[in-house]
Amino acid sequence: MKSSIKKKTYKAIYRLLDRVSPIKEDCGKLCNAACCNCGGDSRDEDGLDFDLGIYLLPGEEKLFTMKEDWLKWSIEYAEDYDFPDSWFGKIYFVRCKTPPICPREFRPLQCRFFPLTPHFSDIGKLQMILSTAELPYSCPLIGEKMKLTDEFMEATYTVWKHLIKDPLIYDLVEMDSTDRKDMDIKYEIVYEK
């Protein structure tokens, strides 16, 4: 699976997102970094919950060596999971091995975007919504409907506007948006232009 997004573009996206945060303080301090802590009952041989992690977007793996001592890597095949039909071949799934301490400047995009996720309206307009994913923890940003910084929402929207130019990533956002509509999942739009 080949992304049209180059390594240098991903680096620029990381730099942009390094300058913003969902709230003025470190949101991980609100919940003891619940989204990073790999708790749960379904642990692997390293003591990590193999269900609690994130996938990298197509091409994002180019920013990593796969030898990072703070990440546990899994290589899966898109065909075996619920990804768009256009996705085939290897996908990369990572879990933090050192929560709540990890090098923030190297956090994958899905960590940097949270709690926002992209959504297409019925007319195909890009919107940022609060994540509707079922989580094994409670996120105060979502549960308490905390106000997210304008800078964070603007930067996240800008990045997604660029990312969806890649056909694979566009297909992912379209599939997720359609699934929300088909399953009648309620969502809250928090940013759009």
For each residue, the residues with C-beta under 8 A, 3 or more apart:
1: 58 78 87 88 89 90 91 168
2: 58 59
3: 57 58 59 60 166 168 169
4: 59 165 166 167
5: 9 10 57 58 59 163 166 169
6: 9 10 59
7: 10 11 59 62 63
8: 11 12
9: 5 6 12 13 162
10: 5 6 7 13 14 59 60 62 63
11: 7 8 14 15 63
12: 8 9 15 16
13: 9 10 16 17 109 159 162 163
14: 10 11 17 18 63 105 109 112
15: 11 12 18 19
16: 12 13 19 20 155 158 159
17: 13 14 20 109 112 113 155 156 159
18: 14 15 104 105
19: 15 16 151 155
20: 16 17 149 151 152 155 156
21: 24 25 26 27 149 152
22: 27 114 115 116 141 146 148 149 152
23: 27 141 146 147 148 149 152
24: 21 149
25: 21 29 30
26: 21 29
27: 21 22 23 30 31 140 141
28: 31 32 33 35 36 100
29: 25 26 32 33
30: 25 27 140 141
31: 27 28 34 35 137 138 139 140
32: 28 29 37 100
33: 28 29 36 37 99 100
34: 31 37 137 138 139
35: 28 31 111 114 135 137 139
36: 28 33 96 99 100 102 111
37: 32 33 34 99 100 137
38: 43 47 48 49 52 53 95 96 97 99
39: 49 52 136 137
40: 43 49 51 52 136
41: 49
42: 49 50 51
43: 38 40 46 47 48 49 50
44: 47 48 49 50 72
45:
46: 43 72 97
47: 38 43 44
48: 38 43 44 52 53 72 95 97
49: 38 39 40 41 42 43 44 52 53 95 136
50: 42 43 44 53 74 95
51: 40 42 136
52: 38 39 40 48 49 95 136
53: 38 48 49 50 72 74 93 94 95 96
54: 93 94 95 108 110 111
55: 91 92 93 94 110
56: 60 61 64 91 92 93 94 108 109 110
57: 3 5 60 109 110 163 169 172
58: 1 2 3 5 87 91 166 168 169
59: 2 3 4 5 6 7 10 62 166
60: 3 10 56 57 63 64 92 108 109
61: 56 64 66 92
62: 7 10 59
63: 7 10 11 14 60 106
64: 56 60 61 68 71 106
65: 68
66: 61 73
67:
68: 64 65 71 106
69: 97 98
70: 96 97 98 102 103
71: 64 68 94 95 96 97
72: 44 46 48 53 94 95 96 97
73: 66 92 93 94
74: 50 53 92 93 94 95
75: 90 91 92 93
76: 80 81 90 91 92 93
77: 80 81 88 89 90 91
78: 1 81 83 87 88 89 90 91
79: 83 87 88
80: 76 77
81: 76 77 78 91
82:
83: 78 79 87 91 172 175
84: 87 168 171 172 174 175
85: 171
86: 167 168 171
87: 1 58 78 79 83 84 91 168 171 172
88: 1 77 78 79
89: 1 77 78
90: 1 75 76 77 78
91: 1 55 56 58 75 76 77 78 81 83 87
92: 55 56 60 61 73 74 75 76
93: 53 54 55 56 73 74 75 76
94: 53 54 55 56 71 72 73 74 108
95: 38 48 49 50 52 53 54 71 72 74
96: 36 38 53 70 71 72 99 102
97: 38 46 48 69 70 71 72
98: 69 70 101 102
99: 33 36 37 38 96 102
100: 28 32 33 36 37
101: 98
102: 36 70 96 98 99 106 107
103: 70 106 107
104: 18 107
105: 14 18
106: 63 64 68 102 103
107: 102 103 104 111 112
108: 54 56 60 94 111 112
109: 13 14 17 56 57 60 112 113 159
110: 54 55 56 57 113 114
111: 35 36 54 107 108 114
112: 14 17 107 108 109 156
113: 17 109 110 116 117 156 159 160
114: 22 35 110 111 131 139
115: 22 130 131 139 141 142 148
116: 22 113 128 129 130 131 148 152 153 156 190 191
117: 113 128 129 130 131 132 133 176
118: 126 127 128 129 160 164 173 176 177
119: 126 127 128 129 173 176 177 180 187 189
120: 124 125 126 127 173 174 177
121: 124 125 127 192
122: 181
123:
124: 120 121
125: 120 121 192
126: 118 119 120 157 160 161 164 173 192 193
127: 118 119 120 121 189 191 192
128: 116 117 118 119 153 156 157 160 189 190 191 192
129: 116 117 118 119 132 187 188 189 190
130: 115 116 117 141 142 187 188 190
131: 114 115 116 117 135 139 142
132: 117 129 180 185 186 187
133: 117
134:
135: 35 131 138 139
136: 39 40 49 51 52
137: 31 34 35 37 39
138: 31 34 135 143
139: 31 34 35 114 115 131 135 142 143
140: 27 30 31 143 144 146
141: 22 23 27 30 115 130 144 146 148
142: 115 130 131 139 145
143: 138 139 140
144: 140 141
145: 142 188
146: 22 23 140 141
147: 23
148: 22 23 115 116 141 152 153 190
149: 20 21 22 23 24 152 153
150: 153 154
151: 19 20 154 155
152: 20 21 22 23 116 148 149 155 156
153: 116 128 148 149 150 156 157 190 191
154: 150 151 157 158 191
155: 16 17 19 20 151 152 158 159
156: 17 20 112 113 116 128 152 153 159 160 191
157: 126 128 153 154 160 161 191 192 193
158: 16 154 155 161 162
159: 13 16 17 109 113 155 156 162 163
160: 113 118 126 128 156 157 163 164 173
161: 126 157 158 164 165
162: 9 13 158 159 165
163: 5 13 57 159 160 166 169
164: 118 126 160 161 169 170 173
165: 4 161 162 169 170
166: 3 4 5 58 59 163 169 170
167: 4 86 170 171
168: 1 3 58 84 86 87 171 172
169: 3 5 57 58 163 164 165 166 172 173
170: 164 165 166 167 173 174
171: 84 85 86 87 167 168 174 175
172: 57 83 84 87 168 169 175 176
173: 118 119 120 126 160 164 169 170 176 177
174: 84 120 170 171 177 178
175: 83 84 171 172 178 179
176: 117 118 119 172 173 179 180
177: 118 119 120 173 174 180 181
178: 174 175 181 182
179: 175 176 182 183 185
180: 119 132 176 177 183 185 187
181: 122 177 178 184 185
182: 178 179
183: 179 180
184: 181
185: 132 179 180 181
186: 132
187: 119 129 130 132 180
188: 129 130 145
189: 119 127 128 129 192
190: 116 128 129 130 148 153
191: 116 127 128 153 154 156 157
192: 121 125 126 127 128 157 189
193: 126 157
